[in-house]
């Protein structure tokens, strides 16, 4: 199959799970013999722009006409079977959907967050879940609260894009791939067309390194931010320490706005180590040496890569009992779930999961089996191809089987789709 992947890469200043997912999917498809091209923009490139060009970036968030023209030309030349859209913020914009309509190519879009119903995509504000913009056509609450970067001005382009492009997304994308059932439920309740929303969990590569013994530490691996539950974890760990500890230290790996606070909190302690950012190899080794991986997020996570990575390494997880974590972690079988936002509940789960090494190893083995059945590359490839075929079959004239690799396109299979969708902004 011939696939064109569309993605605006996030800044390299922070590790991006979404960038990793896109890269791994491209690698997976190519390894399976499919032809994959990538149409991308990089947020890193904004820094090199002139002052005037930087100032114009917010204007491109709702609509980038140059991208529409460039992509439409590429599609007419290359004639892919399907376009797979990931992130379009801030440099691509929903103009990519119109470009696909112009060229008459079916579109699949992975929804990595909640940007279809929430301008910053988090459904989280002031330390708690927020649904004020869900079902709101104008997303005015987000502007009022300055939900993106705590700035009303910075939030405006996102809110405008959501309002003016909602119907274009919903009519122009054949298959929306939700990365958890919890995410799909929220989007269906928001009014998105349920027949176009399907669940396709992220996959994670087999890490190679797996835990063989009891483990050496409890590991937090992720962004150091309030919404990720870092302050909650610090409070819970202080409670654990006050009651005698659990026999292993807490290792915190990552970076983010709370880094100074975490550094100061960990300083001089034997039961806590803050190690900064790990590279991918260090991450794999740290996970494989863990008694448990902890994911105490306050926000409704759409997936939770670190939990799936722990499962792949024979390691159970302690996670918040909401969002996608409920799908990933089975209480007492592959890990433990704590009450969201409750430090005492989190501390209790961490005590239990570290108290019985034999039981912990049983959970780790069950977690590995869950990974193999639900989040392995083989499963990920099968689900991805199913969705591509469904998108192709869902278009007029799309009942034809995808052409064999290397067979030239005639361009006729999708030629009439542009007239159906208008091809206009």
VOSE-698630 format. One record per residue (C-alpha): residue in one letter; x, y, z. Coordinates in steps of 0.2 Angstrom, whole numbers, plus 5000, padded with zeros to 4 digits. Layout:
BEGIN
AXYZ...
This chain:
BEGIN
X500050005000X500650184997X500350295012X500750475014X500950525033X500650715037X501350775054X501950935062X503350885073X503350955091X504851045098X506350945101X506651035117X505450915126X505250725122X503650705113X502750535114X501750585098X503350615088X503850445094X502250365089X502350435072X504150385069X503750205075X502250185064X503250245048X504650125053X503349985055X502450015039X504150025029X504749865037X503149775031X503549825013X502349975011X502850135003X502750275015X503150465012X503050595025X502450775023X502950875038X503351035046X504451065062X504051175076X505951195079X506051285062X505051435069X506551495079X507551525063X506151635055X506151825054X505251925067X503851965055X503651775050X503651725068X502251855071X501251785057X501251605064X499651625074X498751675058X499251515050X498551405064X496751405058X497251405039X498851395030X498451415011X500251385005X500151205014X498551175005X499251214988X500951114991X500150964998X498750954984X500150964971X501050824980X499550714981X499050734963X500850684958X501150544970X499350474971X499450384988X498150254993X497750345009X498350495019X498750475037X498650645047X499350665064X499650835072X499350995061X499751125074X500451255072X501251265054X500151135044X498351185049X496751095044X497151155026X497850985024X496150905024X495551025010X497150975000X496650795002X494850834996X495650934981X496650774976X495250654980X496250544992X495450465008X496050525025X496350435041X496750545056X497450485073X496850595087X498250595100X497350715111X495750815113X496050955101X494450915092X493450975107X494651075118X495851205111X497451155121X496850975119X497050925137X495250935145X496250995160X496251165169X496851225186X497251055192X495650965188X494650905173X493751035162X492351005150X491751185147X492251185129X491551015125X490051035114X490351225112X490551285094X491551445098X492651375113X492451545121X492851475139X494551425133X494951605128X494151675144X495251565154X496851575143X496951385143X498451375131X500051435139X499051535152X498751665138X497051725131X497951795116X498951625112X497251535115X496351635101X497051545086X496751375093X494951425097X494651505080X495351345071X494251235081X492651335078X492951365059X493651195055X492551075065X491451025050X492851015038X493750885050X492150785053X491650775035X493350765027X494150625037X493550455033X494150365049X494650445066X495850335076X495550355094X497050285105X495850235119X494050195121X494050325135X494550455123X493250395110X491850405123X492250585127X492250635108X490650545105X489850635119X490450795112X489450765096X490850695084X490150565072X490250395081X490250295064X491950385060X492750355077X493650195080X494850135093X496650095088X497850085103X499650145101X500950005100X502650005107X504149915101X504849765110X506149845122X507349695122X507749735140X506549645152X506449635171X507149475177X507249505196X506349605209X506849775203X507849915211X506750065211X505050145208X505050245192X504250405186X504650435168X503850585160X503550775159X503750865175X502150955175X500650985187X499450895175X500550735176X500350715194X502150755199X501650855215X500450725219X501850595218X502950695229X501650715242X501250525242X503150485243X503350595258X501950495266X502750335262X504450395269X503650455285X502950285288X504650195285X504750185266X504550035254X506349985254X506750055236X507050235231X505950335219X506850385203X506150525193X506750555175X506050695164X506050885162X504751015162X504151175172X504251085189X506051035187X506751165200X505451105212X505850925210X507750955210X507551045227X506350915234X507550775229X509150855235X510050775250X508850625251X509250445250X507550385245X507350495230X508450525214X508050645201X509150605186X508550725173X508150675155X508650505149X508950455132X507950305124X509150175129X509250235147X507350245148X507250055142X508550005155X507750115169X506050035165X506749855165X507549885183X505949945190X504849865204X503449975196X503150115185X502050255192X500950365181X499950475193X499250595180X497850715185X497350745167X496350615157X497750535147X497150475130X498450325131X499950315142X501550255133X502550235148X501250105155X501350005139X503250015139X503249945157X502149805152X503249765138X504749745150X503749635163X503449775175X501749815183X501149995184X500350105197X499150235188X497750345191X496050265190X495350365175X495550395156X496450265147X497350195162X495850095166X496050005149X497849975151X497949925169X496949785177X496849805196X497849675205X498249585189X499449695178X499649835191X498649945203X497450095201X497350235213X496050365216X496450515204X497150665214X497250565231X498950555238X498450435252X497750315239X499350335228X500450295243X499350145248X499550075230X501450095230X501550015247X500549865241X501449835224X503149845232X502749735248X502649565240X504049525227X503349365221X501549435218X502449585209X503349465197X501649375193X500949545189X502449585178X502249425168X500349465166X500749635160X501949565147X500549455141X499349595140X500649695130X500949545117X499049535115X498649725113X500149835111X501449745101X502049795084X501149645075X499549695083X499849875079X500249845060X498649735058X497549865066X498350005056X498049915039X496249865044X495950055046X496750105030X495749975020X494150035029X494550215024X494850165006X493250055005X492250195013X492450314998X491450314982X492450194971X493450134985X492949954985X494449914974X495849824983X497449924986X498549904971X500149794974X501749884979X502549954964X501049964953X500750134945X499250234950X498050284936X497250424947X495550374942X495050284958X494850444968X494550574955X492750604959X492950634977X493550814976X491850864968X490950774983X491850874996X491951034986X493851054987X493551234994X494051315010
